[in-house]
Structure formats: structure tokens, C-alpha cells
Amino acid sequence: MASCTSPAAPVAQIDASPDLDEAACAADASTDAACRISPRSILEALLFVGLPAAAPLSSRRVAKLMRGVRPAEIDQLATDLAGQYRANGCPYEVVSQENGWVMRLREEYRQFGAVLEARTRRVRLDAAALDALAVVAWNQPVAREGLAQLGCDAGPA
């Protein structure tokens, strides 16, 4: 099995940020040879995830995550991605907004995204509920009775 992070010549040096390093290690173990970590693929992943409230992702901010990559190169990569998505007739697009880039659904597909947004609702959880969720996540699988043994209130909210 070929490694996703072992190209003949490194395309980009990943920043020392633990988040990016951990992501690269995880990708190394679970992806095929067709997926090479590169400035382009990192940019695409960051645009896919996006910032809160769909805020534009600046080229400067992306370039800071990768050694040896300048903001102008990020702009060119984003422009290339936008062209590729357009040429392939993808339902999403990369567009320049304000001082950055965003990935979004093309106009003719936004109605489908709106269906999902209409079915979601924001819920604020209190500290006890967050504590219970953290205990469940850390100790999976755990039954309600097990929560009390772990020192967590398992009563109704």
C-alpha cells in the first residue's frame, strides 16, 4: 500500500502545528496513493470545512499553515480549483469573497442545502449535559447506569 505522504519530492512542508501533523499521520494510514497531501489538497480541505458563519478564508491565513507557500500561490491554487470545479460541472464552487475564498453550493443547488438547514436547529447545552456527553464519548459504549458509576448525573435534563 502506497503512503499518501511519501511523494518522491515533497510538495509542501507541513507546519509544526499538532493539528496538521496529526491529520497527516491519520491520512498516511487510511488513504490510497491517489491522494497526495499537497498545498492544493490542503487548501481544498480547508475550504471544504470552512470557517464559522461561512466567513472567507484568507490566502494569508492558509499560507501561514504551510511552510514555503506564499499567499499569491494560494490565490492561484484557489483559482485553479474554481476552474476545475466549473469544468467538471461540480455542484459546488470556490469563489473569492471580500478578503478570502469560500467553497459553497452553486446557485442551482442551494435549494438542496436549504432543505438540510431547515431541518436543523441550534440547541444550547448546559454544563451538566456537556459533561455527560464528554463522559459518554470518552467511555463508549456506556449505558445510563454506567454514567452514575463514572460520577456523572444521568438524570433528565
C-alpha positions in Angstrom: 0.0 0.0 0.0 1.5 3.3 -1.0 1.8 6.1 1.5 -0.2 9.3 1.0 2.6 11.4 2.3 5.6 9.9 0.6 5.9 11.6 -2.8 9.3 11.5 -4.5 9.9 15.2 -3.9 8.0 16.9 -1.1 5.3 19.3 -2.5 4.8 21.2 0.8 6.3 21.1 4.2 3.5 20.8 6.8 3.7 23.4 9.6 4.7 22.1 13.1 1.1 22.6 14.2 0.0 19.4 16.0 -3.4 19.6 14.3 -1.9 19.4 10.8 0.7 16.8 11.8 -1.9 14.5 13.4 -4.1 14.9 10.3 -1.2 14.0 8.0 -0.4 10.9 10.1 -4.0 9.8 10.0 -4.2 10.3 6.3 -1.0 8.3 5.9 -2.6 5.3 7.4 -6.0 5.5 5.8 -5.7 6.8 2.2 -4.6 5.5 -1.1 -1.8 6.5 -3.4 -4.2 8.7 -5.5 -4.4 11.1 -2.5 -1.2 13.1 -2.1 -1.0 15.8 0.5 -0.1 19.0 -1.3 -0.8 22.7 -0.9 -3.7 22.2 -3.3 -5.3 19.3 -1.3 -4.8 21.1 2.0 -6.4 24.3 0.6 -9.3 22.2 -0.7 -9.8 20.5 2.7 -9.7 23.8 4.5 -12.3 25.3 2.1 -14.5 22.3 2.5 -14.5 22.6 6.3 -14.8 26.4 6.1 -14.8 29.0 8.9 -17.7 29.7 11.2 -20.6 31.7 9.6 -19.2 30.9 6.2 -16.5 33.6 6.6 -14.0 33.8 3.8 -10.7 32.1 4.4 -7.8 34.4 3.6 -4.9 33.3 1.4 -2.5 34.7 4.1 -4.1 32.6 6.8 -3.8 29.4 4.6 -0.2 30.2 3.6 0.7 30.5 7.3 -0.3 26.9 7.8 2.2 25.7 5.1 5.9 26.4 5.0 7.2 27.8 1.8 3.9 28.7 0.3 3.0 32.3 -0.4 -0.5 33.9 -0.3 -0.2 34.5 -4.1 0.3 30.8 -4.6 -2.8 30.1 -2.5 -4.8 32.6 -4.7 -3.6 30.7 -7.8 -4.5 27.3 -6.3 -7.9 28.6 -5.4 -8.4 30.0 -8.9 -7.3 26.6 -10.4 -9.7 24.7 -8.1 -12.6 27.0 -9.1 -11.8 26.4 -12.8 -11.6 22.6 -12.3 -15.0 22.5 -10.4 -16.6 24.7 -13.2 -15.1 22.5 -16.0 -16.3 19.3 -14.3 -19.8 20.7 -13.6 -19.5 20.2 -9.9 -22.4 21.3 -7.7 -20.1 23.4 -5.6 -17.8 26.2 -6.4 -14.8 28.1 -5.0 -15.3 31.9 -5.1 -13.4 35.0 -4.0 -15.4 36.9 -1.4 -14.2 40.0 0.5 -10.7 39.2 1.5 -10.7 35.5 1.0 -12.1 32.3 -0.5 -15.2 30.2 0.2 -16.5 26.9 -1.1 -20.2 26.9 -1.5 -23.0 25.2 -3.4 -23.7 26.7 -6.8 -26.9 28.7 -7.1 -28.9 26.0 -8.8 -28.1 23.5 -5.9 -28.6 25.8 -2.9 -32.2 24.7 -2.6 -31.0 21.2 -1.5 -28.7 22.7 1.1 -31.6 24.8 2.4 -33.6 21.6 3.0 -30.9 20.3 5.4 -30.6 23.7 7.1 -34.3 23.9 7.7 -34.3 20.6 9.5 -31.5 21.5 11.9 -31.9 23.6 15.0 -29.4 25.0 17.4 -29.5 23.7 20.9 -27.6 25.2 23.9 -26.5 22.6 26.3 -25.8 23.3 29.9 -22.6 22.3 31.7 -24.2 19.1 33.1 -25.3 17.9 29.6 -21.9 18.7 28.1 -20.2 16.8 31.0 -22.5 13.8 30.3 -21.7 13.9 26.6 -17.9 14.1 27.3 -18.1 11.1 29.7 -20.1 9.1 27.1 -17.6 10.0 24.3 -14.6 9.0 26.4 -16.1 5.8 27.8 -18.0 4.4 24.8 -20.0 2.3 25.0 -21.6 3.2 28.3 -25.2 2.6 29.5 -27.1 5.2 31.5 -26.4 3.2 34.7 -22.7 3.3 33.9 -22.8 7.1 33.8 -23.6 7.3 37.5 -20.7 4.9 38.3 -18.4 7.3 36.4 -19.6 10.2 38.6 -21.9 11.8 36.0 -25.5 12.8 36.6 -27.6 10.6 34.3 -31.0 12.2 35.2 -33.2 14.0 32.8 -32.2 17.5 31.7 
